[in-house]
Amino acid sequence: MSIPTAPAIPVYDPESLGHVIRKTRKALKITQEELSLQTGISRTTIRAIERGKESAHVGLVMQICRDLGLMIALTPPRSDQTP
């Protein structure tokens, strides 16, 4: 038996990634403060990531995604596309 998964959400920039993080956090009914306590990442940093801060550390973003149960999957370009 396979576990149903939600459809993939395309992310093209820090702002759209922040939107997905915020939407997921709210759907889980977790406040920024609670997420901060859970992850050890400051509320100010979480707020900045949710707003699409371009200079956010990848490791912090990955930790937040992991703690919210989000999986990041990258799709390589098709072979007929030039990178």
ABEGO torsion letter per residue (X at the ends): XBBBBBBBBBBABAAAAAAAAAAAAAAAGBBAAAAAAAAGBBAAAAAAAAAGBAABBAAAAAAAAAAAGBBBBBBBBBAABBX
